[in-house]
Amino acid sequence: MPPTHNFEYLRLVLRKKGQSRPQQFPQTKDPTTEANTVFRAPHSVVLSTNASRVMSSWKSKQVVREQEGLPSISGIPLLLKVDTSLDLDDLRKQFEFEIVCEEEDGFVIVASDDIDLTVLRQKLTDFVTSVTGSGSVARIHELREDLTQEERLRLILSDSLLNEWRSIADNSINICDVSVGCVGTWEIPNKPNRNPRWKDETWARKENEWSNRRIEAYDKWDALKDERIQAIHGIIDHYGGEVLMNVDNVDVKALTLPDSFTLRLRILGNGLKDLVLSYPYIFEVVEPDNIETPQQVARDLKVVQSRLTVLPPPETAPAVCVIDSGIQEEHFLLEPGIDKATSRCFLPGVSDTDVADYVRPGGHGTRVAGAVLHGDVIPKAGEVQLETWIQNARVLDKNCGMPQAVFPPFVLREIVKRFNEGRRKTRIFNQSINADSPCRTRHMSAWGAEIDLLSNDYDILIIQSSGNLKSSRPAPHSGVAELLAAGKPYPNYLSEPVCRVANPGQSLQALTVGSVAYGPFEQQDWRSIATEDGHPSAFSRAGLGIWDSIKPEVVEYGGDFLVSGNNPADVDVPMLGRDRYPELVRSTMHGGPAFDRDEVGTSFAAPKVTRIAARLQSILPDESCLLYRALIVQSARWPTWASRLSREEQANVLRRLGYGIPDIERATTNSDFRTTLITHDEQSLSPGDCHIYQVPVPSKLRSQADDFDIRIDVTLSYVAAPRRTRRTRQGYLATWLDWISSGQRERFTEFRDRAVKSDATAPKSPGGLGWTIESRGNWGAIPDIRRNVGTVQKDWTVIKSNALPDDFCIAVRGHQGWSKDPETVARYTLAVTFEIVGQEIPIYEPLRTAVLELQTEVEAELEMEVEE
């Protein structure tokens, strides 16, 4: 049963709302843009010449298509290189270009429905004579001729498809995921501000007009998506291809996202080439991921004698959906906790009720389910009361693989919808499934974006493994043995691109989990690769993630590879090192013991974190999953050895261990010496808005006679709607958030004036509190990593008690993302923890009293404002 929750979480006091004061950073002008502004005629001529060549080439292709009886194609693609500070929406407003996708180094693929490029050519003419409204031409640095589309292909094809492009035979069968932009060339109009002279009926009319135009914009986006799906179907059908089926044999029309859709196609080589080269709105074409979950050789059989009574969880206990290879549901260690009525198989051509775990030798989903229920140690005797219901969603076959006919984003949405809308309203999902290669960093994958979208649409938390390196595998996706043989020592090789987190671990909303080792081992010419407890596992994929986000966020114990003394060395999981592998429940379908230490992987680290999430739901059943994620990350700490490293070495710790190993007690309880304050219920922020929270610091903690070490942790967890076609965090999210804190001895009123926009002059920022990461790469103690890139943002510091301010304040700020809809918001939760490191004085009760007094004061102020 969950422990008695003696120390309740304290409530963070929301002290001030307002518009955030924008930070001022020096702006540097792009020298190419400045030169174009000076030398207008030459720049216009170059752009105009290249545009004419692209137009002529494209029109010729359309004539040939018509002569050969190929499906007609509308629109023309253009590859631009622009000033990186340019708001891409200016390309839509000024030139009527549709933004197909943003790429790196200022490149952007756009498309125009008008293949004569009338607006562009007029702007180029106007630019020469400095006509008002043509200035943005200077910020288009290049319009690439790219008549063979080599550069466009480089940007939209995966590396493997690009390498094979010329050798793809016309009659070869290809299965690809094709992503298509459908942003259009319109936007939601700005909501009008009321003129005080307007009558009520005038304001109501203008509000109604704006609302109708907003609805019209969304209707146009839906119609555009349908139109583009039909256009692609025309090409697919011409070449005898098909959109692959889902598990119910219903056509998968598309994976819908706010700005794009993705289709998984089976199509001949000539059809694939025609589609990619001819359809201008495609921004990504990739081969389906190979789903990878490592399985080792069979182990010696053992007999387990059960002296154990396992009791089912309470009927109202949280449910965890295990998305995996199925579960041996009759296993005596699991059966009382299996919600059998909800079990379902999502594999095509397989019965819905075939949910067993057929993976040899000891299953995979069975092991994951056992780790959720029992954690690090399997009970051997006595009476065990389970805390969580396990729901079984089978998506992997007997080989622990996912058939290519299964499109992971689509089946994930089906699973979340089915279980979240079911009887138990499931909110926690464990997905110990990854692709077998590093994630791409050009765009968020369809799978990762679907996790982000589902987390925005539903109140859910998906705990995701970071993925594993194989013990041995040839280049280009080298295994550990090959990396070591190439002279790349552990742990340095984990910084290689081939070791980056695997899809969909780069998802911003997933809580991604890596693995650490139990400690050193050496015996019979075998030794562990990790040399200390809590070192990153030799197989654990590392970060940073997409857009340099901190991934994985946390790690848990998943074991380690052993390396032999041979030359070349063998890398394996021999049984003599079993004490350094996690203890896991095993499927006995193919024989063997009911549990053993015979397997390693991030797959089995992730469910230990899922176990903490389930405990949090049992304690805080009415709170948001955003808070569960925040509290798990808030509880994470680095192993003690990390404190001995240099700041540069700690940057690598952050890349490999994230924020560290979470702790179920720190996440779910307070103590006399550690107090966590949280926001109750989800809060929401629009772009430009700011919320300030105030934590009153009792004078007892600030005594000048004392110099206790006090650790402060802050974690912001938020969600916003994603958009796949952009390459930056700001462009990917509809609204993005960050946080700043008060400084040394900074009073509440001073911080308020610095954080919230007002007529008063912003005061200068005082000295900081010595945060570890900070919001800019050169501000924090750890260099070159920023805390504000991801949607979970943690930082921590240790300061002397006599340096604490009277009030510790946090401002959460909203920023403009891709959405111009004024009703778009980001939802968030916030957690702040104070801990007396040496436990010299109790902190919980003084803080609780101070918070209650402040809350009473704020409520009295609000009552006075209402009366006035």
WOJOWO-V266739 format. One record per residue. RES is the residue in three letters. SS is DSSP state (H for helix, E for strand, L for the rest). D_FIRST is the distance of its C-alpha to the first C-alpha in Angstrom with 1 decimal. Layout:
# WOJOWO-V266739
{{RES;SS;D_FIRST} {RES;SS;D_FIRST}}
This chain:
# WOJOWO-V266739
{{MET;L;0.0} {PRO;L;3.8} {PRO;L;6.4} {THR;L;8.9} {HIS;L;11.4} {ASN;L;14.5} {PHE;L;17.0} {GLU;L;17.5} {TYR;L;19.5} {LEU;E;23.2} {ARG;E;25.4} {LEU;L;28.2} {VAL;E;31.5} {LEU;E;33.7} {ARG;E;37.1} {LYS;E;39.6} {LYS;E;40.3} {GLY;E;43.4} {GLN;E;45.1} {SER;E;44.3} {ARG;L;47.3} {PRO;L;48.1} {GLN;L;48.2} {GLN;L;51.7} {PHE;L;52.3} {PRO;L;55.7} {GLN;L;56.8} {THR;L;58.9} {LYS;L;61.3} {ASP;L;61.5} {PRO;H;65.0} {THR;H;65.4} {THR;H;64.9} {GLU;H;67.3} {ALA;H;69.9} {ASN;H;69.6} {THR;H;70.2} {VAL;H;73.4} {PHE;L;74.7} {ARG;H;74.0} {ALA;H;76.6} {PRO;H;75.8} {HIS;H;72.1} {SER;H;72.8} {VAL;H;75.2} {VAL;H;72.7} {LEU;H;70.0} {SER;H;72.5} {THR;H;73.9} {ASN;H;70.6} {ALA;H;69.5} {SER;H;72.8} {ARG;H;72.3} {VAL;H;68.8} {MET;H;70.0} {SER;H;72.9} {SER;H;70.9} {TRP;H;68.3} {LYS;H;71.0} {SER;H;72.7} {LYS;H;69.5} {GLN;H;69.2} {VAL;H;72.8} {VAL;H;72.1} {ARG;H;69.0} {GLU;H;71.1} {GLN;H;73.8} {GLU;L;71.4} {GLY;L;69.7} {LEU;L;66.3} {PRO;L;63.9} {SER;L;64.9} {ILE;L;62.7} {SER;L;62.6} {GLY;L;62.1} {ILE;E;62.8} {PRO;E;60.4} {LEU;E;61.3} {LEU;E;59.9} {LEU;E;60.2} {LYS;E;59.6} {VAL;E;59.0} {ASP;L;58.5} {THR;L;54.8} {SER;L;54.7} {LEU;L;56.0} {ASP;L;53.7} {LEU;L;53.8} {ASP;H;54.1} {ASP;H;57.6} {LEU;H;58.6} {ARG;H;57.7} {LYS;H;59.4} {GLN;H;62.5} {PHE;H;63.1} {GLU;L;61.2} {PHE;L;59.3} {GLU;E;56.0} {ILE;E;53.5} {VAL;E;52.4} {CYS;E;50.4} {GLU;E;50.3} {GLU;L;50.8} {GLU;H;50.9} {ASP;H;53.9} {GLY;H;55.0} {PHE;E;55.6} {VAL;E;54.8} {ILE;E;55.6} {VAL;E;57.1} {ALA;E;58.8} {SER;E;61.5} {ASP;L;62.4} {ASP;L;66.0} {ILE;L;67.3} {ASP;L;70.3} {LEU;L;68.2} {THR;H;70.4} {VAL;H;68.2} {LEU;H;67.7} {ARG;H;71.5} {GLN;H;72.4} {LYS;H;70.0} {LEU;H;71.6} {THR;H;75.0} {ASP;H;73.9} {PHE;H;72.4} {VAL;H;75.7} {THR;L;77.3} {SER;L;74.3} {VAL;L;73.7} {THR;L;70.9} {GLY;L;67.6} {SER;L;68.4} {GLY;H;67.0} {SER;H;63.9} {VAL;H;66.1} {ALA;H;66.3} {ARG;H;62.5} {ILE;E;62.9} {HIS;E;63.9} {GLU;E;64.5} {LEU;E;64.8} {ARG;E;64.5} {GLU;L;67.1} {ASP;L;64.9} {LEU;L;67.1} {THR;L;65.6} {GLN;L;62.1} {GLU;H;61.2} {GLU;H;59.4} {ARG;H;57.6} {LEU;H;56.4} {ARG;H;55.2} {LEU;H;53.0} {ILE;H;51.6} {LEU;E;51.3} {SER;L;48.6} {ASP;H;50.1} {SER;H;50.3} {LEU;H;51.9} {LEU;H;54.3} {ASN;H;55.4} {GLU;H;56.0} {TRP;H;57.5} {ARG;H;61.2} {SER;H;60.5} {ILE;L;58.7} {ALA;L;60.9} {ASP;L;61.9} {ASN;L;60.9} {SER;L;57.6} {ILE;E;54.4} {ASN;E;51.9} {ILE;E;48.4} {CYS;E;47.6} {ASP;E;45.4} {VAL;E;47.8} {SER;E;46.8} {VAL;E;49.1} {GLY;E;49.4} {CYS;L;50.2} {VAL;L;50.3} {GLY;L;53.8} {THR;L;56.3} {TRP;L;55.1} {GLU;L;52.4} {ILE;L;51.0} {PRO;L;53.6} {ASN;L;52.8} {LYS;L;51.8} {PRO;L;54.8} {ASN;L;54.7} {ARG;L;56.3} {ASN;L;59.7} {PRO;L;60.1} {ARG;L;63.5} {TRP;L;62.0} {LYS;L;61.9} {ASP;H;58.7} {GLU;H;60.1} {THR;H;61.0} {TRP;H;57.5} {ALA;H;56.0} {ARG;H;58.4} {LYS;H;57.6} {GLU;H;53.8} {ASN;H;54.3} {GLU;H;56.5} {TRP;H;53.9} {SER;H;51.2} {ASN;H;53.4} {ARG;H;54.2} {ARG;H;50.6} {ILE;H;49.9} {GLU;H;53.0} {ALA;H;51.7} {TYR;H;48.5} {ASP;H;50.6} {LYS;H;52.9} {TRP;H;50.0} {ASP;H;48.8} {ALA;H;52.4} {LEU;H;52.9} {LYS;H;49.9} {ASP;H;51.2} {GLU;H;54.6} {ARG;H;53.5} {ILE;H;51.4} {GLN;H;54.6} {ALA;H;56.7} {ILE;H;54.6} {HIS;H;54.5} {GLY;H;58.3} {ILE;H;58.5} {ILE;H;55.9} {ASP;H;57.7} {HIS;H;61.0} {TYR;L;59.9} {GLY;L;58.1} {GLY;L;54.7} {GLU;E;51.5} {VAL;E;48.2} {LEU;L;45.6} {MET;E;43.6} {ASN;L;40.0} {VAL;L;37.8} {ASP;L;39.3} {ASN;L;42.8} {VAL;L;43.3} {ASP;E;45.2} {VAL;L;43.1} {LYS;L;45.3} {ALA;L;43.6} {LEU;E;40.5} {THR;E;41.1} {LEU;E;40.7} {PRO;L;42.4} {ASP;L;45.4} {SER;E;45.5} {PHE;E;44.6} {THR;E;44.2} {LEU;E;45.5} {ARG;E;45.0} {LEU;E;48.5} {ARG;E;50.3} {ILE;E;53.8} {LEU;E;57.0} {GLY;H;58.0} {ASN;H;60.9} {GLY;H;58.8} {LEU;H;56.1} {LYS;H;58.9} {ASP;H;60.5} {LEU;H;57.3} {VAL;H;56.4} {LEU;H;59.9} {SER;H;60.8} {TYR;L;57.9} {PRO;L;57.8} {TYR;L;54.3} {ILE;E;52.3} {PHE;E;50.4} {GLU;E;48.4} {VAL;E;48.9} {VAL;E;46.5} {GLU;E;45.8} {PRO;L;42.4} {ASP;L;39.9} {ASN;L;39.2} {ILE;E;35.5} {GLU;E;34.4} {THR;L;31.5} {PRO;L;32.6} {GLN;L;32.7} {GLN;L;34.2} {VAL;L;36.2} {ALA;L;34.9} {ARG;L;33.6} {ASP;L;34.4} {LEU;L;32.8} {LYS;L;30.4} {VAL;L;29.0} {VAL;L;25.4} {GLN;L;24.7} {SER;L;21.4} {ARG;E;19.9} {LEU;E;16.4} {THR;E;14.5} {VAL;E;12.3} {LEU;E;10.6} {PRO;L;10.9} {PRO;L;8.6} {PRO;L;9.4} {GLU;L;13.0} {THR;L;12.6} {ALA;L;10.2} {PRO;L;12.2} {ALA;E;14.8} {VAL;E;16.3} {CYS;E;19.9} {VAL;E;21.0} {ILE;E;24.8} {ASP;E;26.3} {SER;L;28.2} {GLY;L;26.2} {ILE;L;23.5} {GLN;L;24.0} {GLU;L;21.9} {GLU;L;22.4} {HIS;L;21.1} {PHE;L;19.0} {LEU;L;16.3} {LEU;L;16.2} {GLU;H;17.6} {PRO;H;14.6} {GLY;H;13.4} {ILE;E;17.0} {ASP;L;18.3} {LYS;H;21.7} {ALA;H;23.6} {THR;H;23.6} {SER;L;24.6} {ARG;E;27.9} {CYS;E;30.5} {PHE;L;32.5} {LEU;L;35.1} {PRO;L;38.7} {GLY;L;40.4} {VAL;L;37.3} {SER;L;35.8} {ASP;L;33.0} {THR;L;31.0} {ASP;L;31.6} {VAL;L;28.2} {ALA;L;28.1} {ASP;L;28.0} {TYR;L;31.5} {VAL;L;31.6} {ARG;L;33.0} {PRO;L;32.2} {GLY;L;28.4} {GLY;L;27.5} {HIS;L;26.3} {GLY;H;23.9} {THR;H;22.2} {ARG;H;21.6} {VAL;H;20.4} {ALA;H;17.8} {GLY;H;16.6} {ALA;H;16.3} {VAL;H;14.2} {LEU;H;11.7} {HIS;H;11.9} {GLY;L;13.6} {ASP;L;16.3} {VAL;L;15.9} {ILE;L;15.8} {PRO;L;14.3} {LYS;L;17.4} {ALA;E;16.6} {GLY;E;14.4} {GLU;E;11.5} {VAL;E;8.9} {GLN;E;6.2} {LEU;L;7.1} {GLU;L;6.0} {THR;L;9.7} {TRP;E;13.0} {ILE;E;15.9} {GLN;E;19.4} {ASN;E;22.4} {ALA;E;25.5} {ARG;E;28.1} {VAL;L;30.8} {LEU;L;31.9} {ASP;L;34.3} {LYS;L;34.5} {ASN;L;36.0} {CYS;L;33.1} {GLY;L;35.5} {MET;L;35.9} {PRO;L;39.3} {GLN;L;41.6} {ALA;L;41.8} {VAL;L;38.2} {PHE;L;38.3} {PRO;H;34.9} {PRO;H;35.0} {PHE;H;36.0} {VAL;H;33.4} {LEU;H;30.7} {ARG;H;31.8} {GLU;H;31.8} {ILE;H;28.2} {VAL;H;26.9} {LYS;H;28.9} {ARG;H;27.9} {PHE;H;24.1} {ASN;H;24.0} {GLU;L;26.3} {GLY;L;24.5} {ARG;L;22.4} {ARG;L;19.1} {LYS;L;21.0} {THR;L;19.6} {ARG;L;19.9} {ILE;E;18.6} {PHE;E;20.9} {ASN;E;21.1} {GLN;E;24.8} {SER;L;25.5} {ILE;L;29.1} {ASN;E;32.1} {ALA;E;35.9} {ASP;L;37.4} {SER;L;39.5} {PRO;E;39.2} {CYS;L;38.8} {ARG;L;42.0} {THR;L;42.5} {ARG;L;45.4} {HIS;L;43.3} {MET;L;39.7} {SER;L;39.3} {ALA;H;38.9} {TRP;H;35.4} {GLY;H;34.3} {ALA;H;36.0} {GLU;H;34.2} {ILE;H;30.8} {ASP;H;32.1} {LEU;H;33.6} {LEU;H;30.5} {SER;H;28.5} {ASN;H;31.2} {ASP;H;31.4} {TYR;L;27.7} {ASP;L;24.7} {ILE;L;23.1} {LEU;E;22.1} {ILE;E;23.5} {ILE;E;22.3} {GLN;E;25.4} {SER;E;26.5} {SER;L;29.6} {GLY;L;31.4} {ASN;E;32.9} {LEU;L;36.3} {LYS;L;37.7} {SER;L;38.7} {SER;L;42.3} {ARG;L;43.9} {PRO;L;47.4} {ALA;L;48.3} {PRO;L;47.9} {HIS;L;44.2} {SER;L;44.4} {GLY;L;41.7} {VAL;H;40.7} {ALA;H;43.5} {GLU;H;46.1} {LEU;H;45.0} {LEU;H;45.2} {ALA;H;48.6} {ALA;L;49.9} {GLY;L;49.5} {LYS;L;46.5} {PRO;L;44.3} {TYR;L;40.6} {PRO;L;38.9} {ASN;H;41.9} {TYR;H;42.0} {LEU;H;38.8} {SER;H;40.9} {GLU;L;43.1} {PRO;H;43.1} {VAL;H;42.3} {CYS;H;38.9} {ARG;E;37.9} {VAL;L;34.6} {ALA;E;35.0} {ASN;L;35.1} {PRO;L;33.0} {GLY;L;31.3} {GLN;L;33.8} {SER;L;32.5} {LEU;L;32.1} {GLN;L;29.1} {ALA;L;27.1} {LEU;E;24.7} {THR;E;26.5} {VAL;E;25.0} {GLY;E;27.2} {SER;E;26.7} {VAL;E;27.3} {ALA;L;28.3} {TYR;L;26.7} {GLY;L;30.0} {PRO;L;33.6} {PHE;L;34.7} {GLU;E;38.3} {GLN;E;39.5} {GLN;L;42.4} {ASP;L;43.8} {TRP;E;40.5} {ARG;E;38.7} {SER;E;35.8} {ILE;L;37.1} {ALA;L;34.7} {THR;L;35.6} {GLU;L;32.7} {ASP;L;29.0} {GLY;L;27.9} {HIS;L;31.3} {PRO;E;31.3} {SER;L;31.2} {ALA;L;34.7} {PHE;L;33.9} {SER;E;31.8} {ARG;L;33.7} {ALA;E;34.3} {GLY;L;35.6} {LEU;L;37.1} {GLY;L;36.5} {ILE;H;38.8} {TRP;H;40.8} {ASP;H;39.5} {SER;L;36.0} {ILE;L;33.3} {LYS;L;31.8} {PRO;L;29.4} {GLU;L;27.4} {VAL;E;24.8} {VAL;E;24.5} {GLU;E;22.1} {TYR;E;22.8} {GLY;L;24.7} {GLY;L;27.3} {ASP;L;31.0} {PHE;L;34.3} {LEU;E;36.7} {VAL;E;40.4} {SER;E;43.2} {GLY;L;46.3} {ASN;L;48.5} {ASN;L;50.9} {PRO;L;49.8} {ALA;L;46.3} {ASP;L;43.8} {VAL;E;40.3} {ASP;E;37.7} {VAL;L;34.4} {PRO;L;36.0} {MET;H;33.8} {LEU;H;35.1} {GLY;H;32.9} {ARG;H;29.7} {ASP;H;27.9} {ARG;H;28.3} {TYR;L;26.7} {PRO;L;23.0} {GLU;L;21.3} {LEU;E;20.8} {VAL;E;20.3} {ARG;L;23.9} {SER;L;25.5} {THR;L;27.7} {MET;L;30.1} {HIS;L;32.8} {GLY;L;31.9} {GLY;L;30.3} {PRO;L;27.1} {ALA;L;23.7} {PHE;E;22.5} {ASP;E;24.7} {ARG;L;25.7} {ASP;L;28.6} {GLU;L;28.2} {VAL;L;28.0} {GLY;L;27.9} {THR;L;26.6} {SER;H;25.2} {PHE;H;22.4} {ALA;H;21.9} {ALA;H;21.4} {PRO;H;18.2} {LYS;H;16.5} {VAL;H;17.3} {THR;H;16.2} {ARG;H;12.7} {ILE;H;13.0} {ALA;H;14.6} {ALA;H;11.9} {ARG;H;9.4} {LEU;H;12.4} {GLN;H;13.0} {SER;H;9.8} {ILE;H;10.8} {LEU;L;14.5} {PRO;L;15.0} {ASP;L;18.7} {GLU;L;19.7} {SER;L;21.7} {CYS;H;20.9} {LEU;H;23.6} {LEU;H;21.4} {TYR;H;18.5} {ARG;H;21.3} {ALA;H;22.8} {LEU;H;19.7} {ILE;H;19.1} {VAL;H;22.8} {GLN;H;22.8} {SER;H;20.4} {ALA;L;22.6} {ARG;E;25.0} {TRP;L;27.8} {PRO;L;28.0} {THR;H;30.2} {TRP;H;33.1} {ALA;H;33.6} {SER;H;34.7} {ARG;H;37.7} {LEU;L;39.1} {SER;L;41.8} {ARG;H;41.1} {GLU;H;42.6} {GLU;H;40.3} {GLN;H;37.3} {ALA;H;38.4} {ASN;H;37.9} {VAL;H;34.4} {LEU;H;33.6} {ARG;H;35.0} {ARG;H;33.1} {LEU;H;29.7} {GLY;L;29.7} {TYR;L;27.7} {GLY;L;26.0} {ILE;E;22.6} {PRO;L;19.6} {ASP;L;16.9} {ILE;H;13.3} {GLU;H;13.4} {ARG;H;16.8} {ALA;H;15.9} {THR;H;13.1} {THR;L;14.3} {ASN;L;17.7} {SER;E;19.1} {ASP;L;22.4} {PHE;L;24.2} {ARG;E;22.7} {THR;E;22.7} {THR;E;22.2} {LEU;E;24.2} {ILE;E;23.8} {THR;L;25.8} {HIS;L;24.1} {ASP;L;25.0} {GLU;L;27.2} {GLN;E;30.6} {SER;E;33.7} {LEU;E;36.9} {SER;L;40.3} {PRO;L;42.6} {GLY;L;44.3} {ASP;E;41.8} {CYS;E;40.0} {HIS;E;37.1} {ILE;E;37.0} {TYR;E;34.0} {GLN;E;34.6} {VAL;E;32.5} {PRO;E;34.4} {VAL;L;34.4} {PRO;L;34.8} {SER;H;38.1} {LYS;H;36.2} {LEU;H;34.9} {ARG;L;38.3} {SER;L;40.4} {GLN;L;43.4} {ALA;L;43.2} {ASP;L;39.9} {ASP;L;39.2} {PHE;L;35.5} {ASP;E;34.1} {ILE;E;31.8} {ARG;E;30.1} {ILE;E;29.9} {ASP;E;28.0} {VAL;E;28.8} {THR;E;27.4} {LEU;E;29.0} {SER;E;27.5} {TYR;E;29.9} {VAL;E;31.1} {ALA;L;34.6} {ALA;L;36.6} {PRO;E;38.0} {ARG;L;41.6} {ARG;L;42.4} {THR;L;46.1} {ARG;L;45.9} {ARG;L;45.4} {THR;L;43.9} {ARG;H;40.6} {GLN;H;42.7} {GLY;H;44.3} {TYR;H;41.2} {LEU;E;39.2} {ALA;L;40.5} {THR;E;39.5} {TRP;E;38.2} {LEU;E;36.6} {ASP;E;36.7} {TRP;E;36.1} {ILE;E;38.2} {SER;E;37.6} {SER;L;39.9} {GLY;L;41.8} {GLN;L;42.7} {ARG;L;43.6} {GLU;L;44.0} {ARG;L;43.9} {PHE;H;42.0} {THR;H;45.4} {GLU;H;46.6} {PHE;H;43.6} {ARG;H;43.8} {ASP;H;47.4} {ARG;H;46.7} {ALA;H;43.9} {VAL;E;45.2} {LYS;L;48.5} {SER;L;51.1} {ASP;L;54.8} {ALA;L;54.2} {THR;L;54.8} {ALA;L;51.7} {PRO;L;51.3} {LYS;L;51.1} {SER;L;47.8} {PRO;L;47.2} {GLY;L;45.9} {GLY;L;42.5} {LEU;L;39.3} {GLY;L;39.5} {TRP;L;36.9} {THR;L;36.2} {ILE;L;36.9} {GLU;L;38.6} {SER;L;39.9} {ARG;L;43.1} {GLY;L;43.5} {ASN;L;45.8} {TRP;L;44.1} {GLY;L;40.9} {ALA;L;40.6} {ILE;L;39.8} {PRO;L;42.9} {ASP;L;43.3} {ILE;L;39.8} {ARG;L;38.9} {ARG;L;35.6} {ASN;L;36.7} {VAL;L;37.2} {GLY;L;33.8} {THR;L;31.7} {VAL;E;29.1} {GLN;E;31.0} {LYS;E;29.7} {ASP;E;31.7} {TRP;E;31.4} {THR;E;33.7} {VAL;E;34.0} {ILE;E;36.5} {LYS;E;37.8} {SER;H;36.7} {ASN;H;40.3} {ALA;H;40.8} {LEU;L;38.2} {PRO;L;39.8} {ASP;L;39.6} {ASP;E;37.6} {PHE;E;35.7} {CYS;E;36.2} {ILE;E;35.1} {ALA;E;37.1} {VAL;E;35.8} {ARG;E;38.8} {GLY;E;39.6} {HIS;E;42.3} {GLN;E;44.4} {GLY;L;43.3} {TRP;L;45.0} {SER;L;44.8} {LYS;L;47.5} {ASP;L;45.9} {PRO;L;45.5} {GLU;L;42.4} {THR;L;40.5} {VAL;L;37.7} {ALA;E;34.9} {ARG;E;31.4} {TYR;E;29.4} {THR;E;26.7} {LEU;E;27.1} {ALA;E;25.0} {VAL;E;26.6} {THR;E;25.2} {PHE;E;27.1} {GLU;E;26.4} {ILE;E;28.5} {VAL;L;28.9} {GLY;L;30.0} {GLN;L;27.9} {GLU;L;31.2} {ILE;L;30.4} {PRO;L;27.4} {ILE;L;27.3} {TYR;H;24.5} {GLU;H;26.2} {PRO;H;29.7} {LEU;H;28.6} {ARG;H;26.7} {THR;H;29.9} {ALA;H;32.2} {VAL;H;30.3} {LEU;H;30.4} {GLU;H;34.2} {LEU;H;34.9} {GLN;H;33.2} {THR;H;35.3} {GLU;H;38.4} {VAL;H;37.8} {GLU;H;37.3} {ALA;H;40.5} {GLU;H;42.4} {LEU;H;41.3} {GLU;H;42.6} {MET;H;45.9} {GLU;H;46.3} {VAL;H;45.8} {GLU;H;48.3} {GLU;L;50.8}}
